[in-house]
Amino acid sequence: MPTLKKIFNRLDTNRNGRISEDEVKQVARKAGVDSGMFGGLKVSKTAKAFVDAFDGNDAGKDVSWAEFRGKAQSMLPDEVAAG
């Protein structure tokens, strides 16, 4: 299972230590999520929802490693989050 840091790094495509909506969109497109009639809309809404959910300071711009780690760990079962 990939570590949280590896997942964060995969999303942080410009390596500035923060994940933006544009980076989430870029990764989703690479994964083929934007195909189909409503694909682009799904990608945009998903990217916004991701940033809104993980942005701990509610700035709505991007997600830091600390914000990502904290939110992701709170979503995982205790035995997974600890490992």
C-alpha angles and dihedrals in degrees: 000000000000115000120244090250091055091050090048091049091049090056095042093075097168092047096229093131095254134086116225130192089253091056092050089050091049093052092045091051091050087053090053097249093133095065121113134038097303099026096111092050091049091052093050094047092045093050092050092046090050093052092043091051098045102035100101097187091051093232088133093215108095146335125251124211091254092052092046094047094047095049095041093050091050089055096051128081111262095250092054096042091052093053 
